[in-house]
Amino acid sequence: MKLLILAGGMSSRMKKALESDTSLDPKLIEQANTLPKCMIGLGKNGRPFLDYVLYNASLAGIKEVGLVLNPKDTVTQPYYEALSANNKTWGLSVSFVRQYIPENREKPLGTSDAIEQALTQLPSWQNSRFIVCNGDNLYPSKAFRILAEDTHPNAMLDWDTTTYTVERIRNCAIIKTDKEGFLIDLLEKPTDTEWQEIVQTMPRIGISWNIFAFTAQDLLPFLQKTPLHPIRNEKEIPVTVRLWTKEEPQSIFAIPISETIPDLTSKSDIAEIQTIIEKQYGDF
């Protein structure tokens, strides 16, 4: 099973100043300001955040990983090339993709564009089923294993929200499925009216953390015709998935999972994630 990790964003929210005083280690603040966020050193030994994601993937039996990087990233590839040269990538074969930015833009063109560029640069993947996920979420090995073992050609994880606040849930993409468990829609940041309907009609509210298993040949046509998001001006995978499910119902199966995901979006997340990693991974 192959795994594509999207780590080519600009980390703009991570670069913003903290809104209040903090006891966060100044070295971590400096890293947050200067490094790709997946390379911020966390845990007792200060390993890059991405190490923990890769380690969890290896525990699930993943063997091949593609890292999608920003073309300006001069840190991530040399680090993992050095680990690979010393056979220290937990049995993973790691390849690198650069998400090239169009000449008229300063930022990458979004997650759907990242996947499309990866499939172009890794042609052997075009005949594969692969998992794709964000580089700034600490997915448990269980998540990778579920998707790797699932028999549907295309699937996603439907994350439980019982431990989240309403505000947090409404800031995510909420998953709507049919009675058989296939995706009907993804509702991103629902309005008050949409939220009331969700509460009244959905006994269980699940969200997407952007981790999917796709069959490349099924996915490619929809990547190619994904429109730019009207607000963010990027090609985003939730838009691709919505387009796909509207045109081809029962194409993507949603698998419920009850885990909490540590999310490394901004500096305010670092202290909490540091505590989680120290507790769960010890001297790793």
URWO-V994539 format. One record per residue. N is the residue number from 1. RES is the residue in one letter. PSI is psi as a letter, one per 40 degrees, with the letter a starting at -180 (999 if undefined). NEAR is the number of other ideal C-beta (glycine too) atoms within 12 Angstrom. Layout:
n = <N;N>
res = <RES;RES>
psi = <PSI;PSI>
near = <NEAR;NEAR>
This chain:
n = <1;2;3;4;5;6;7;8;9;10;11;12;13;14;15;16;17;18;19;20;21;22;23;24;25;26;27;28;29;30;31;32;33;34;35;36;37;38;39;40;41;42;43;44;45;46;47;48;49;50;51;52;53;54;55;56;57;58;59;60;61;62;63;64;65;66;67;68;69;70;71;72;73;74;75;76;77;78;79;80;81;82;83;84;85;86;87;88;89;90;91;92;93;94;95;96;97;98;99;100;101;102;103;104;105;106;107;108;109;110;111;112;113;114;115;116;117;118;119;120;121;122;123;124;125;126;127;128;129;130;131;132;133;134;135;136;137;138;139;140;141;142;143;144;145;146;147;148;149;150;151;152;153;154;155;156;157;158;159;160;161;162;163;164;165;166;167;168;169;170;171;172;173;174;175;176;177;178;179;180;181;182;183;184;185;186;187;188;189;190;191;192;193;194;195;196;197;198;199;200;201;202;203;204;205;206;207;208;209;210;211;212;213;214;215;216;217;218;219;220;221;222;223;224;225;226;227;228;229;230;231;232;233;234;235;236;237;238;239;240;241;242;243;244;245;246;247;248;249;250;251;252;253;254;255;256;257;258;259;260;261;262;263;264;265;266;267;268;269;270;271;272;273;274;275;276;277;278;279;280;281;282;283;284>
res = <M;K;L;L;I;L;A;G;G;M;S;S;R;M;K;K;A;L;E;S;D;T;S;L;D;P;K;L;I;E;Q;A;N;T;L;P;K;C;M;I;G;L;G;K;N;G;R;P;F;L;D;Y;V;L;Y;N;A;S;L;A;G;I;K;E;V;G;L;V;L;N;P;K;D;T;V;T;Q;P;Y;Y;E;A;L;S;A;N;N;K;T;W;G;L;S;V;S;F;V;R;Q;Y;I;P;E;N;R;E;K;P;L;G;T;S;D;A;I;E;Q;A;L;T;Q;L;P;S;W;Q;N;S;R;F;I;V;C;N;G;D;N;L;Y;P;S;K;A;F;R;I;L;A;E;D;T;H;P;N;A;M;L;D;W;D;T;T;T;Y;T;V;E;R;I;R;N;C;A;I;I;K;T;D;K;E;G;F;L;I;D;L;L;E;K;P;T;D;T;E;W;Q;E;I;V;Q;T;M;P;R;I;G;I;S;W;N;I;F;A;F;T;A;Q;D;L;L;P;F;L;Q;K;T;P;L;H;P;I;R;N;E;K;E;I;P;V;T;V;R;L;W;T;K;E;E;P;Q;S;I;F;A;I;P;I;S;E;T;I;P;D;L;T;S;K;S;D;I;A;E;I;Q;T;I;I;E;K;Q;Y;G;D;F>
psi = <h;i;h;h;h;h;f;e;i;e;f;d;d;d;e;i;i;i;e;i;i;i;e;h;h;d;d;d;d;d;d;d;d;d;i;h;d;e;e;h;h;i;i;d;e;f;i;i;d;d;d;d;d;d;d;d;d;d;d;e;e;h;d;h;h;h;h;h;i;i;e;e;h;e;d;d;d;d;d;d;d;d;d;d;d;e;f;f;f;f;e;h;h;h;i;h;h;h;g;i;h;i;d;e;i;d;i;i;e;i;d;d;d;d;d;d;d;d;d;d;e;g;d;d;e;e;f;i;h;i;i;h;i;i;e;e;h;g;h;i;d;d;d;d;d;d;d;d;e;i;e;i;d;h;i;i;h;g;h;i;e;d;e;i;i;d;d;d;d;e;e;i;h;h;h;h;i;a;d;e;e;i;h;d;i;h;h;h;g;i;i;d;d;d;d;d;d;d;d;d;e;h;d;h;h;i;i;h;f;f;h;i;h;i;h;d;d;d;d;d;d;d;d;d;e;h;i;h;h;d;d;e;f;i;h;i;d;d;d;d;d;d;d;d;d;d;d;g;i;f;d;h;h;h;h;i;h;g;i;h;h;h;h;g;d;i;d;e;e;d;d;d;d;d;d;d;d;d;d;d;e;b;e;999>
near = <28;36;47;47;49;40;47;41;36;26;35;18;20;33;22;17;16;22;10;9;8;19;12;27;18;14;17;31;24;16;29;39;23;19;32;39;42;42;36;43;30;41;29;17;15;23;28;34;45;46;35;41;46;42;31;37;44;28;23;31;23;36;24;28;43;44;47;47;41;35;24;21;32;15;26;36;28;18;31;35;18;16;26;22;12;11;12;19;27;29;20;33;25;39;29;29;35;26;39;23;24;18;7;8;19;15;24;36;34;35;40;40;37;43;44;36;34;41;33;23;24;29;15;17;33;23;15;28;29;40;44;49;45;38;46;39;37;41;42;31;26;23;40;41;27;32;41;30;19;28;14;26;24;34;38;44;39;37;37;21;32;17;13;23;11;19;12;21;29;24;19;32;36;38;42;31;30;17;9;13;23;27;38;27;29;35;31;28;22;27;13;12;11;22;22;14;17;29;19;11;15;24;9;23;32;33;42;39;38;38;47;49;38;43;30;32;18;28;38;27;20;32;34;19;18;30;21;19;23;11;11;23;19;30;33;34;40;35;31;42;43;31;28;36;28;19;17;19;17;22;30;45;31;40;34;23;30;20;30;24;36;32;30;41;32;27;31;23;30;37;24;23;37;32;17;23;33;21;15;22;28;12;11;21>
